[in-house]
């Protein structure tokens, strides 16, 4: 059940904007040359968009002219193509297909048998020389495959049988009839056997139709709601109970919010009072310390004066020290007074800021309570007028369904691309097999595997610095031939000879790296491209 519902929602999200309803359908065919080729369909409604679909089956390639005549529009055009145009187009398509097939064969052969460099020495009684060249197996296979397919020709019996379809849209201004006519303006063409299928459709705007239905349903719902409310009121019901309950709930929520704000304000004031109490204790302590310091200094001064009156001389050091202490005490007193003034100013600013914040909270709470009350009244009034509170949720659900449909379409496109790639790979393998069979029918044979190397016993070196070059198998075009090993003089003392390496790639295809001299430098073998 869930799967069916999901499919229904997906289809509804992907539904087109217009609906096409078939209102007329007819067919006609040309029985013999000169026979009229025309048909008429009736248009019964005006002011609507109509769509005339035509489908023409041609038994052979030909070019015809069509004319559609309706009460509000006339359309003319050409459909089909002449046999010469069809032949030119088809031959070009066949040639392109042959070239693509040959290029695919060349690509496959080139992938397993890359280009190879060929070189050799040529000697004549009068002169000698060195010849170098490159062999491209892929290019050769492409040319052979293209030549094997022959010149492009139309298949036997291909006279250009085809079908053409089209759509003509128009707006009907008045009831009437639409006539669709075909005619041939080329004398040598024979339209016999041409078959025409006509379908007349009426397009309906689904959104406009749905809006009209929704408006009618809302009007009926509002009227039913009004009638039901009147009937319930007449029988003693209270239609405003839900609104009052909703308003009471909103008021209770506002009251709870005010209680929370009051509790927060009380906690804030208690915290501020504790802060001020701590600051007052600190101020009293500082004043007490300052008073003790001042009394000590005054007592010290009196003691010094009394001692001097009895002839004692505390000395210059003591006097300067007393003066310094008095100056420090005076500065401390000034600094304490400045700090007290700054603290009081900061405390006043903090208190003003907190008071402003409290007033803002109260205003916000009052505004929120008024907004909630207004919102409740507005919801009740809109629902009484037939408003739909679930419209936004349905629109969001429809948007999600459209997104899911797009994701499903992207997944289907990826699956189709993977299937096309798999089909191309299978076609390339099939073409490679066909080319191999074709070459075998022309007399080609698979090259036998390379034999194992023969075991050789090198003879004594004929000269100093002689290096033994082992024998190897060589393909002469018909069979494997063993080339006996021999001695060669090393071109330098810091070089060694690396034998040939043969790697079997696929079946009878072998990639060969010929033997060569390589240089040794710093313990590392380096290729010598000069040999």
C-alpha positions in Angstrom: 0.0 0.0 0.0 2.9 2.4 0.8 4.6 1.6 -2.5 1.4 2.4 -4.4 0.9 5.6 -2.5 4.5 6.7 -3.2 4.1 5.9 -6.9 0.9 7.9 -7.0 2.6 11.0 -5.4 5.5 10.7 -7.8 3.2 10.6 -10.8 1.2 13.6 -9.5 4.4 15.6 -9.0 5.5 14.9 -12.6 2.1 15.6 -14.1 2.0 18.0 -17.1 0.4 21.4 -17.0 -2.1 20.7 -19.8 -4.3 17.7 -20.5 -5.0 16.6 -24.1 -8.4 15.2 -24.8 -9.1 13.5 -28.2 -12.2 14.9 -29.7 -11.9 13.6 -33.3 -10.0 10.9 -35.3 -9.9 10.0 -39.0 -7.8 8.2 -41.6 -7.5 8.4 -45.4 -5.2 6.9 -48.0 -4.4 7.4 -51.7 -5.8 4.5 -53.7 -4.6 5.6 -57.2 -2.7 8.5 -58.9 -5.0 11.5 -59.1 -7.2 10.4 -56.2 -8.0 13.3 -53.8 -6.0 13.0 -50.6 -8.0 15.0 -47.9 -10.0 14.6 -44.8 -12.1 16.8 -42.5 -12.5 16.9 -38.7 -15.1 19.0 -36.8 -14.3 21.7 -34.3 -17.2 22.2 -31.9 -15.9 24.6 -29.3 -14.4 28.1 -29.6 -11.8 30.0 -27.6 -9.8 26.8 -26.8 -6.4 25.6 -27.9 -6.5 22.7 -30.3 -3.8 20.4 -31.5 -4.0 18.5 -34.8 -1.6 15.5 -34.9 -0.8 13.9 -38.3 1.1 10.7 -39.0 1.9 9.9 -42.6 3.2 6.5 -43.8 5.1 6.6 -47.2 5.4 3.3 -49.1 8.4 4.8 -50.9 10.4 8.1 -50.8 8.4 11.0 -52.1 7.8 14.7 -51.3 4.3 16.0 -50.8 2.8 19.3 -49.9 0.2 19.6 -47.1 -2.4 22.3 -46.4 -4.5 22.6 -43.2 -7.5 25.0 -43.3 -9.4 25.8 -40.1 -11.9 28.6 -39.2 -9.0 30.6 -37.6 -5.8 29.5 -39.2 -4.3 28.1 -42.4 -1.0 26.2 -42.5 1.0 24.9 -45.4 4.3 23.0 -45.7 6.3 20.2 -47.2 6.6 16.7 -45.8 8.8 13.8 -46.9 11.7 13.8 -49.4 12.4 12.8 -53.0 14.0 9.5 -53.8 17.2 11.2 -55.0 17.4 13.2 -51.7 16.7 10.0 -49.7 19.3 8.0 -51.7 22.0 10.7 -51.2 21.2 10.9 -47.4 21.2 7.1 -46.9 24.5 6.5 -48.9 26.2 9.2 -46.8 24.9 7.5 -43.6 26.1 4.1 -44.8 29.6 5.5 -45.7 29.8 7.1 -42.2 28.9 3.8 -40.6 31.5 1.9 -42.7 34.2 4.4 -41.7 33.2 4.3 -38.0 33.3 0.5 -38.1 36.7 0.5 -39.8 38.0 3.1 -37.3 36.8 0.9 -34.5 38.6 -2.1 -35.9 41.8 -0.1 -36.4 41.5 1.2 -32.8 41.2 -2.4 -31.4 44.2 -3.6 -33.4 46.2 -0.5 -32.6 45.5 -1.1 -28.9 47.0 -4.6 -28.8 49.7 -4.0 -31.5 51.2 -0.5 -31.2 53.4 1.1 -33.9 56.8 -0.5 -34.5 60.0 0.9 -35.9 61.6 -1.0 -38.8 65.2 -0.5 -39.9 67.8 -2.3 -42.0 70.8 -2.0 -44.2 70.7 -2.1 -48.0 73.7 -3.1 -50.1 74.2 -3.0 -53.9 77.3 -3.6 -56.0 77.7 0.2 -56.3 76.4 1.6 -53.0 75.0 0.8 -49.5 72.6 2.6 -47.2 70.5 2.4 -44.0 66.7 2.4 -44.2 64.3 3.2 -41.3 60.5 3.2 -41.2 57.4 2.9 -39.0 54.7 0.2 -39.2 51.2 1.1 -37.9 49.1 -2.1 -37.6 46.0 -0.2 -36.5 46.0 2.0 -39.6 46.5 -1.0 -41.8 43.7 -2.9 -40.2 41.4 0.2 -40.6 42.2 0.4 -44.3 41.7 -3.3 -44.8 38.4 -3.3 -43.0 37.2 -0.3 -45.0 38.2 -2.0 -48.3 36.6 -5.3 -47.3 33.2 -3.5 -46.8 33.2 -2.3 -50.4 31.5 0.7 -51.9 28.4 2.0 -50.1 25.1 0.9 -51.8 21.4 0.9 -50.9 20.2 -2.5 -49.8 18.0 -4.5 -52.2 14.4 -3.4 -52.0 15.2 -0.1 -50.2 12.9 2.4 -51.9 12.8 4.8 -48.9 9.8 3.5 -47.0 9.3 5.8 -44.0 6.9 7.6 -41.7 6.6 11.3 -40.8 4.7 12.9 -37.9 3.9 16.4 -36.9 1.8 18.6 -34.7 -0.1 21.8 -35.6 -1.6 23.9 -32.7 -4.2 26.6 -33.2 -6.9 28.5 -31.2 -10.4 28.1 -32.5 -12.4 31.4 -32.9 -15.6 29.7 -33.9 -17.1 26.2 -34.4 -16.4 24.7 -37.8 -14.3 22.1 -39.6 -10.6 21.6 -40.2 -9.5 20.2 -43.6 -6.1 18.4 -44.1 -5.1 18.0 -47.7 -2.0 16.3 -49.4 -0.9 16.9 -53.0 2.1 16.0 -55.2 3.6 18.6 -57.4 6.2 16.3 -59.0 4.7 14.6 -62.1 6.8 11.3 -61.9 5.8 10.7 -58.2 3.1 8.0 -57.5 1.4 8.7 -54.2 -0.5 5.4 -54.3 -0.4 3.7 -50.9 0.2 6.9 -48.8 -1.7 6.5 -45.6 -2.6 9.4 -43.3 -3.8 9.3 -39.7 -5.3 12.5 -38.2 -6.1 13.1 -34.5 -7.7 16.3 -33.2 -7.1 17.1 -29.5 -8.4 19.7 -27.1 -5.9 21.2 -24.6 -7.1 21.9 -21.1 -5.1 24.0 -18.6 -4.9 21.8 -15.5 -3.8 24.5 -13.2 -6.6 26.8 -14.1 -9.1 23.9 -13.9 -7.7 23.0 -10.5 -7.8 26.6 -9.3 -11.5 26.9 -10.3 -12.3 23.6 -8.5 -10.4 24.8 -5.4 -12.2 28.1 -5.4 -15.6 26.4 -5.8 -14.7 23.9 -3.0 -13.6 26.8 -0.7 -16.8 28.6 -1.4 -18.9 25.6 -0.6 -16.8 24.9 2.6 -17.3 28.5 3.8 -21.0 28.3 3.2 -21.2 24.9 4.9 -19.2 26.3 7.9 -21.5 29.3 8.1 -24.6 27.1 7.9 -23.2 24.7 10.5 -22.3 27.5 12.8 -25.7 29.0 12.5 -27.3 25.6 13.1 -25.2 24.9 16.2 -25.9 28.4 17.6 -29.6 27.9 17.1 -29.4 24.7 19.1 -27.5 26.3 21.9 -23.9 25.6 20.9 -21.1 28.1 21.5 -19.1 28.6 18.3 -16.6 31.0 20.0 -15.5 28.5 22.7 -12.4 27.4 20.8 -11.3 31.0 20.2 -11.8 31.8 23.9 -9.9 28.7 25.0 -7.1 29.5 22.6 -6.9 33.1 23.9 -6.9 31.8 27.5 -4.1 29.4 26.7 -2.1 32.3 25.1 -2.8 34.5 28.2 -1.6 31.7 30.5 1.6 31.3 28.5 2.1 35.1 28.7 1.5 35.0 32.4 4.1 32.2 32.9 6.6 34.2 30.8 6.0 37.3 33.0 6.6 35.2 36.1 9.9 34.0 34.7 10.9 37.5 33.8 10.0 38.8 37.3 12.0 36.0 38.9 15.0 36.9 36.6 14.7 40.5 37.6 14.5 39.7 41.3 17.6 37.5 41.0 19.4 40.4 39.1 18.5 42.9 41.8 19.6 40.6 44.6 22.9 40.1 42.8 23.3 43.9 42.4 22.6 44.5 46.1 25.2 41.9 47.1 27.7 43.5 44.8 27.0 47.0 46.4 27.3 45.5 49.9 30.7 44.0 49.1 31.8 47.3 47.6 30.7 49.2 50.7 32.7 46.9 52.9 35.8 47.4 50.8 35.3 51.2 51.0 35.0 51.2 54.7 38.1 49.1 55.1 40.1 51.5 52.8 38.9 54.5 54.8 39.9 52.8 58.1 43.4 52.0 56.8 43.8 55.6 55.6 42.7 57.0 59.0 45.1 54.8 60.8 47.9 55.9 58.5 47.0 59.6 59.0 46.8 59.2 62.8 50.2 57.5 62.9 51.8 60.2 60.8 50.3 63.0 63.1 51.5 61.2 66.2 54.9 60.9 64.8 55.0 64.6 64.0 54.0 65.6 67.5 56.6 63.3 69.0 59.3 64.8 66.8 58.3 68.4 67.8 58.3 67.5 71.5 61.8 65.9 71.2 63.1 68.9 69.4 61.7 71.1 72.1 63.8 69.2 74.7 66.9 69.8 72.5 66.8 66.5 70.6 67.7 66.4 67.0 66.4 63.4 65.1 68.4 64.4 62.2 67.9 65.3 58.6 67.3 61.8 57.6 64.4 61.4 59.8 62.8 64.7 58.7 63.2 63.8 55.0 61.8 60.4 55.6 58.8 61.9 57.4 58.2 64.3 54.6 58.3 61.4 52.1 55.9 59.4 54.1 53.5 62.3 54.3 53.7 62.8 50.6 53.1 59.1 49.9 50.1 59.2 52.2 48.7 62.2 50.5 49.1 60.6 47.1 47.5 57.4 48.3 44.6 59.3 49.7 44.1 61.1 46.3 44.4 57.9 44.4 41.8 56.2 46.6 39.5 59.1 46.1 39.9 59.0 42.3 39.2 55.2 42.3 36.1 55.7 44.5 34.8 58.3 42.0 35.5 56.1 39.0 33.9 53.1 40.8 30.7 55.1 41.6 30.5 56.4 38.0 30.9 52.8 36.6 28.3 51.5 39.1 25.9 54.1 38.0 26.4 53.3 34.4 26.0 49.6 35.1 22.8 50.2 37.0 21.4 52.4 34.2 22.3 49.7 31.6 20.6 47.0 33.6 17.6 49.2 34.1 17.4 49.8 30.4 17.7 46.1 29.7 14.9 45.3 32.2 12.6 47.9 30.5 13.4 46.3 27.0 12.6 42.9 28.4 9.2 44.1 29.7 8.4 45.8 26.4 9.4 42.7 24.4 7.2 40.5 26.8 4.3 42.9 26.3 4.8 42.9 22.5 5.1 39.1 22.4 1.9 38.7 24.4 0.0 41.2 22.2 1.4 39.4 19.0 0.3 36.0 20.3 -3.2 37.4 21.1 -3.4 39.1 17.7 -2.2 35.9 16.0 -4.8 33.8 17.7 -7.6 36.3 16.7 -6.2 36.4 13.1 -6.1 32.6 12.8 -9.7 32.3 14.1 -10.9 35.0 11.7 -9.0 33.4 8.7 -10.4 30.0 9.4 -13.9 31.5 9.7 -13.4 32.9 6.2 -12.4 29.5 4.8 -8.6 29.8 5.0 -6.4 26.7 4.8 -3.8 26.5 7.6 -2.2 23.4 6.0 -1.5 25.0 2.6 2.2 25.7 3.3 2.9 22.2 4.5 1.3 20.7 1.3 3.3 23.0 -0.9 6.5 21.9 0.9 5.5 18.3 0.4 4.8 18.9 -3.3 8.3 20.5 -3.6 9.9 17.5 -2.0 8.0 15.1 -4.3 9.2 17.1 -7.4 12.8 16.9 -6.1 12.5 13.1 -5.6 11.2 12.8 -9.1 14.2 14.7 -10.5 16.6 12.5 -8.6 14.8 9.4 -10.0 15.1 10.8 -13.5 18.9 11.5 -13.0 19.4 7.9 -11.8 17.5 6.6 -14.9 19.7 8.7 -17.2 22.9 7.3 -15.5 21.6 3.7 -15.9 20.9 4.4 -19.7 24.4 5.8 -20.2 25.9 2.7 -18.6 23.8 0.4 -20.8 24.9 2.4 -23.9 28.6 2.1 -22.9 28.1 -1.7 -22.3 26.5 -2.1 -25.7 29.3 -0.2 -27.5 31.9 -2.5 -25.8 30.0 -5.6 -26.9 29.7 -4.2 -30.4 33.5 -3.5 -30.6 34.3 -7.1 -29.4 31.8 -8.5 -32.0 33.4 -6.4 -34.8 36.9 -7.6 -33.8 35.7 -11.2 -34.1 34.1 -10.5 -37.5 37.4 -8.9 -38.8 39.4 -11.9 -37.6 37.0 -14.3 -39.3 37.1 -12.2 -42.5 41.0 -12.2 -42.5 41.0 -16.0 -41.9 38.6 -16.5 -44.9 41.0 -14.5 -47.1 43.7 -17.0 -46.2 45.3 -15.4 -43.1 46.3 -17.8 -40.3 47.2 -17.2 -36.6 50.9 -17.0 -35.9 52.1 -20.0 -33.9 53.5 -19.3 -30.4 57.1 -18.3 -30.2 59.3 -21.4 -29.5 61.5 -21.7 -26.4 65.0 -20.3 -26.8 67.6 -22.9 -27.8 70.5 -23.6 -25.4 73.8 -22.5 -26.9 77.4 -23.0 -25.8 79.5 -19.9 -26.7 82.9 -20.7 -28.3 86.1 -19.1 -27.1 86.2 -15.3 -27.6 88.0 -14.4 -30.9 89.4 -11.1 -29.6 89.7 -9.0 -26.5 86.6 -7.0 -25.3 84.4 -9.5 -27.2 80.8 -9.9 -25.9 78.6 -12.9 -26.7 75.2 -12.0 -28.2 72.8 -14.9 -27.7 70.7 -16.3 -30.5 67.0 -15.7 -30.8 63.9 -16.6 -32.8 62.8 -14.4 -35.7 59.5 -14.5 -37.7 60.2 -14.4 -41.5 56.5 -14.0 -42.4 55.7 -17.8 -42.7 57.6 -19.5 -39.8 59.9 -19.0 -36.9 63.7 -19.1 -37.8 66.5 -19.4 -35.3 69.3 -16.9 -35.6 72.6 -18.3 -34.1 74.4 -16.2 -31.5 77.7 -14.4 -32.2 80.4 -12.3 -30.7 80.5 -8.5 -31.0 83.0 -5.9 -29.8 81.7 -3.7 -27.0 81.5 0.0 -28.2 83.0 1.1 -24.8 84.2 -0.3 -21.6 81.4 1.1 -19.5 78.6 -0.6 -21.4 76.8 -3.9 -21.1 74.5 -5.8 -23.5 70.8 -6.3 -22.5 69.2 -9.2 -24.4 65.8 -8.9 -26.2 62.6 -9.2 -24.1 59.4 -10.8 -25.6 56.0 -10.2 -23.9 52.9 -12.0 -25.1 50.0 -9.5 -25.0 47.0 -11.4 -26.4 46.9 -14.8 -28.2 49.4 -14.6 -31.1 50.3 -11.0 -30.5 53.8 -10.5 -28.9 55.5 -7.1 -28.0 59.3 -7.3 -28.5 61.9 -5.0 -27.0 65.1 -5.7 -29.1 68.5 -6.2 -27.5 70.7 -3.2 -27.1 73.8 -1.8 -25.5 73.3 0.3 -22.4 75.8 2.5 -20.5 76.6 2.2 -16.8 77.1 5.5 -15.0 77.5 5.8 -11.2 76.3 2.2 -10.7 73.1 2.9 -12.7 72.3 1.5 -16.1 71.5 4.3 -18.6 70.1 3.6 -22.1 72.4 4.4 -25.0 70.2 5.6 -27.8 73.1 5.9 -30.2 73.2 2.1 -30.8 
